[in-house]
């Protein structure tokens, strides 16, 4: 291990959970103030609390952070009672992941000077928590090297067109418990024919949005690739902990560039000349982004023609259905492959293979200004 890597143990390790999404495809359960990550989608507990519990052996509560929005901040704080209230950072509006990660990095720099930083989604499902933690430790080990950017990739098992892909290159390191490869390039949501070629090659992984680096590394990259955003956030950082912070955040944040960290930093970093600084660790951990009600069915169904229900139901010549109606009896007769979600003020009914279109219903509700349903 190099001298730079040996110093990693002197740095605190912090996890930043991105918890500001709306999860419109989980309407009518998911709403502006109660999005997917704050719901018990796959089990008894909410996805946010499941994520925090999964990480608890690696990150004590004082080293756990979350970036959310002002509508959800109070609920996030209630769901993370052991995490300091100041560690739940509320964006006044969404400006995509580059701004959210930059804001969190400046907060970590204010508290620690420098630290290892794991940036993780708050609403993913991981079947193998133990293996996942092993790979997180491996990623943090590599992230201790100044300048290195580490991403965790999910081995592609099907020609999925809704995910970004990572093309891995040569093997670069073998941190304890994992293997890291140079990243050749990032590619966004390919067409079906190209996705099939990616999967057949065995060189591509899904980009699950899990990143690891030093705080100083991501801030240096932010300054290099998004200098205006870096400059604005550095001015804001001087007010962290003061009475001027909230007003400055509301004034400065809307002016930041609206771009993902993938487009802004990760992709251009792979194109730089000189030694490779972007590495991917394949993670076979039973990951799912749980992107729709259909994905929930696929995760919970013991077999693909089974009915899955959150409450009492009776089925007559009915199969492959997903029912969410915890307090009412669902009686299904002669129906197949449907999604039914019942809430006090709305009912969703659609074929399972159209579950991705639920977001279009939410857009229609917005256009109709039916705010009570949002």
C-alpha positions in Angstrom: 0.0 0.0 0.0 1.3 3.4 -0.9 2.0 6.2 1.6 -1.0 8.1 0.3 -3.2 5.1 0.9 -1.8 4.4 4.3 -3.0 7.8 5.5 -6.6 6.9 4.8 -7.1 5.6 8.3 -6.4 9.1 9.8 -9.4 10.5 8.0 -13.0 10.3 9.3 -15.4 8.4 7.0 -18.7 10.1 6.3 -21.7 8.9 4.3 -23.9 11.4 2.5 -27.4 10.1 1.6 -29.1 11.7 -1.3 -32.7 11.9 -0.1 -34.4 14.7 -2.0 -36.2 12.9 -4.9 -40.0 12.8 -5.3 -40.4 9.3 -6.5 -43.4 10.2 -8.8 -43.6 6.6 -10.1 -44.8 5.5 -6.7 -47.8 7.7 -6.7 -50.4 7.7 -5.1 -48.4 6.6 -2.0 -45.5 8.9 -2.8 -46.2 12.6 -2.4 -44.1 15.8 -2.3 -43.8 15.6 1.5 -43.7 11.8 1.7 -41.6 10.5 -1.2 -40.4 7.0 -2.0 -37.4 7.1 0.4 -39.7 7.9 3.3 -42.1 5.0 2.6 -41.9 1.3 3.5 -41.8 0.2 -0.1 -40.1 -3.2 0.3 -40.4 -4.1 4.0 -41.6 -3.0 7.4 -39.2 0.0 7.6 -38.8 3.0 5.3 -36.2 2.9 2.6 -34.2 5.7 4.2 -34.1 3.9 7.6 -33.2 0.6 5.9 -30.3 2.4 4.1 -29.1 4.0 7.4 -29.3 0.6 9.2 -27.4 -1.1 6.4 -24.6 1.5 6.8 -24.6 1.6 10.7 -21.7 -0.8 11.2 -19.5 1.5 9.1 -20.7 5.0 9.9 -21.6 6.2 13.4 -24.6 8.5 13.5 -22.4 11.6 13.9 -20.8 10.7 10.6 -24.0 10.3 8.7 -25.4 13.1 6.6 -28.4 13.6 4.3 -29.2 16.1 1.5 -32.9 16.6 1.0 -35.3 19.5 0.3 -37.1 21.9 2.5 -40.4 20.1 2.1 -38.9 16.8 3.4 -36.3 17.9 5.8 -38.4 17.6 9.0 -39.5 14.1 8.0 -35.9 13.1 7.2 -34.7 14.3 10.6 -37.5 12.4 12.4 -36.5 9.2 10.5 -32.8 9.7 11.5 -33.1 10.5 15.2 -29.5 9.7 16.0 -28.1 11.9 13.3 -27.4 15.5 14.3 -30.1 17.8 13.0 -27.5 20.0 11.3 -26.4 17.0 9.3 -29.7 17.0 7.4 -29.0 19.6 4.7 -32.1 21.1 3.1 -31.9 22.4 -0.5 -34.3 25.4 -1.2 -34.9 23.8 -4.6 -33.4 20.9 -6.6 -30.3 21.7 -8.7 -29.3 18.1 -9.5 -26.6 16.0 -7.9 -23.5 18.1 -8.6 -24.8 20.9 -6.6 -26.2 18.7 -3.8 -22.9 16.8 -3.5 -20.9 20.1 -3.6 -23.0 21.6 -0.9 -22.5 18.5 1.3 -18.8 18.5 0.7 -18.4 22.0 1.9 -20.3 21.1 5.0 -18.0 18.2 5.6 -15.0 20.4 5.0 -16.3 22.9 7.5 -16.6 20.2 10.2 -13.6 18.0 9.4 -11.2 19.9 7.1 -10.9 16.7 5.0 -12.7 13.4 5.2 -13.6 10.3 3.2 -17.0 10.8 1.6 -19.4 8.1 0.5 -22.3 9.5 -1.6 -25.1 7.1 -1.7 -28.8 7.0 -2.8 -31.3 6.6 0.1 -33.8 4.6 -1.8 -32.0 1.5 -3.2 -32.5 -2.1 -2.2 -29.5 -4.2 -1.3 -30.1 -7.9 -0.7 -26.6 -8.8 0.6 -25.8 -6.1 3.2 -22.6 -7.9 4.5 -21.0 -8.0 1.0 -22.1 -4.5 0.3 -20.3 -3.2 3.5 -17.2 -5.2 2.5 -17.2 -3.4 -0.9 -17.9 0.0 0.7 -14.8 -0.5 2.9 -12.8 -1.4 -0.2 -14.0 1.8 -2.0 -13.2 4.0 1.0 -9.7 2.5 1.1 -9.1 3.5 -2.5 -10.8 6.9 -2.0 -8.1 7.9 0.4 -5.7 8.5 -2.4 -5.9 12.3 -3.3 -7.4 12.8 -6.7 -9.0 9.4 -7.1 -12.7 9.1 -7.9 -14.3 5.7 -7.1 -17.7 4.5 -8.3 -19.5 1.3 -7.4 -21.0 -0.5 -10.5 -23.6 -3.2 -10.6 -22.9 -6.1 -13.1 -25.4 -5.7 -15.9 -27.6 -8.8 -16.1 -30.1 -7.6 -18.7 -30.3 -5.1 -21.5 -31.8 -2.4 -19.3 -32.3 0.9 -21.2 -33.2 3.0 -18.2 -29.8 3.0 -16.5 -26.5 4.6 -17.2 -23.6 2.2 -17.9 -19.9 2.1 -17.0 -17.3 0.5 -19.2 -14.6 -1.0 -17.2 -11.0 -1.2 -18.4 -8.0 -3.0 -17.0 -7.8 -4.2 -13.4 -6.0 -1.5 -11.3 -6.2 -2.4 -7.6 -7.3 -5.2 -5.3 -8.4 -3.5 -2.1 -9.4 -5.8 0.7 -12.6 -7.6 -0.3 -12.9 -6.1 -3.8 -11.4 -5.5 -7.2 -11.1 -2.1 -8.9 -10.9 -1.4 -12.6 -10.0 1.7 -14.6 -13.1 3.3 -16.0 -13.0 3.6 -19.8 -16.1 5.7 -20.1 -19.6 6.4 -18.8 -22.5 6.1 -21.2 -26.1 7.2 -20.7 -29.3 5.1 -21.2 -28.5 3.2 -24.5 -31.0 2.1 -27.1 -32.1 -1.6 -26.7 -29.7 -3.0 -29.4 -26.7 -1.2 -27.9 -27.7 -2.3 -24.4 -27.7 -5.9 -25.6 -24.1 -5.5 -26.9 -23.1 -4.0 -23.6 -24.4 -6.9 -21.6 -23.0 -9.5 -24.0 -19.5 -8.0 -23.8 -19.2 -8.5 -20.0 -17.4 -5.2 -19.7 -20.3 -3.0 -18.7 -21.8 -2.2 -15.3 -24.9 -0.2 -14.3 -24.2 3.1 -12.7 -26.0 2.9 -9.3 -25.0 6.4 -8.2 -22.6 5.3 -5.5 -19.5 7.4 -5.3 -16.4 7.6 -3.0 -13.7 10.2 -2.7 -12.0 12.6 -0.4 -13.8 15.8 0.4 -10.8 17.7 -0.9 -10.8 15.6 -4.1 -14.4 16.3 -5.0 -14.0 20.0 -4.2 -10.9 20.2 -6.4 -12.9 18.6 -9.2 -15.8 20.9 -8.7 -13.5 23.8 -9.0 -12.0 22.4 -12.1 -15.2 21.4 -14.0 -17.8 23.7 -12.5 -15.9 26.8 -11.3 -18.9 29.1 -11.0 -20.7 26.6 -8.8 -17.6 26.0 -6.7 -17.1 29.8 -6.3 -20.7 30.3 -5.2 -20.6 27.4 -2.7 -17.3 28.5 -1.3 -18.8 31.9 -0.5 -21.8 30.1 1.1 -19.5 27.8 3.1 -18.1 30.8 5.0 -21.5 31.3 6.5 -22.1 27.7 7.7 -23.1 27.8 11.3 -24.0 31.5 11.3 -27.4 33.3 11.3 -26.6 34.4 7.7 -26.5 30.9 6.3 -30.2 30.3 5.5 -30.7 33.6 3.7 -27.5 33.1 1.7 -28.5 29.6 0.7 -31.8 30.8 -0.6 -30.1 33.5 -2.6 -27.1 31.5 -3.9 -28.5 28.1 -4.6 -30.9 28.9 -7.4 -28.0 30.3 -9.4 -26.0 27.0 -9.3 -25.7 24.9 -12.5 -28.4 22.3 -12.8 -26.3 19.2 -13.8 -25.6 15.7 -12.5 -22.3 14.8 -11.0 -22.0 12.1 -13.7 -22.1 14.7 -16.6 -20.3 17.4 -14.8 -17.3 15.6 -13.2 -17.2 11.8 -13.7 -17.5 11.7 -17.5 -15.0 14.5 -18.3 -12.6 13.1 -15.7 -12.3 9.8 -17.6 -11.2 11.9 -20.7 -8.3 13.7 -19.0 -4.8 12.9 -20.2 -2.4 11.3 -17.9 -2.8 8.6 -15.3 -6.4 7.3 -14.8 -8.1 8.7 -11.7 -11.6 7.1 -12.1 -12.1 3.6 -10.9 -15.0 1.2 -10.6 -15.6 -1.6 -8.1 -18.1 -4.2 -9.4 -20.7 -4.9 -6.7 -22.8 -8.1 -6.9 -24.9 -7.4 -3.9 -28.5 -8.0 -5.0 -29.1 -4.3 -5.9 -32.3 -2.8 -7.3 -33.2 0.8 -7.6 -36.8 -0.1 -7.1 -37.9 2.3 -9.8 -41.5 1.4 -10.1 -44.4 -0.7 -8.6 -43.5 -3.4 -11.2 -39.9 -3.5 -9.7 -41.5 -4.0 -6.2 -43.5 -6.9 -7.5 -40.5 -8.5 -9.1 -38.5 -8.2 -5.8 -41.3 -9.6 -3.6 -42.9 -12.2 -5.8 -41.8 -15.8 -4.9 -42.5 -16.6 -8.6 -43.5 -14.5 -11.5 -47.2 -15.5 -11.7 -47.8 -15.1 -7.9 -50.0 -12.5 -6.5 -48.3 -10.1 -4.0 -50.5 -8.1 -1.6 -49.8 -5.7 1.3 -53.1 -6.7 2.9 -55.9 -9.3 2.8 -57.0 -10.5 -0.6 -58.8 -13.3 -2.3 -58.0 -14.3 -5.9 -60.1 -16.3 -8.3 -58.4 -17.2 -11.6 -56.1 -14.2 -11.0 -52.3 -14.2 -11.2 -49.2 -11.9 -11.4 -50.9 -9.0 -9.6 -49.5 -6.5 -7.1 -52.0 -5.1 -4.6 -51.3 -2.3 -2.0 -54.4 -2.0 0.2 -53.3 -2.7 3.8 -56.7 -2.2 5.4 -59.3 -3.3 2.7 -59.9 -6.7 1.3 -59.0 -6.9 -2.4 -61.1 -9.4 -4.3 -59.5 -10.2 -7.7 -61.4 -12.2 -10.4 -59.9 -13.1 -13.7 -57.3 -10.4 -13.8 -53.6 -10.8 -14.5 -50.4 -8.7 -14.2 -52.0 -5.6 -12.7 -50.9 -3.1 -10.1 -53.5 -1.8 -7.7 -52.5 0.9 -5.1 -55.2 2.2 -2.8 -54.8 5.3 -0.6 -57.5 7.4 1.2 -57.7 9.9 -1.7 -56.7 8.0 -4.8 -56.5 4.6 -6.5 -53.9 3.6 -9.1 -54.8 0.8 -11.5 -52.5 -0.2 -14.4 -50.9 -3.2 -16.1 -47.6 -4.1 -14.5 -45.7 -3.4 -17.7 -47.1 0.2 -17.7 -45.9 1.0 -14.2 -43.2 3.3 -15.5 -45.9 5.6 -16.9 -47.3 6.5 -13.4 -45.0 9.6 -13.5 -47.1 10.8 -16.5 -50.2 10.7 -14.3 -48.4 12.9 -11.8 -47.5 15.4 -14.5 -51.2 15.5 -15.6 -52.2 16.1 -12.0 -49.7 19.0 -11.8 -51.1 20.5 -15.0 -54.6 20.3 -13.6 -53.3 22.1 -10.4 -54.8 19.3 -8.2 -52.3 20.1 -5.5 -54.0 18.0 -2.8 -53.1 14.9 -4.8 -49.4 15.9 -5.0 
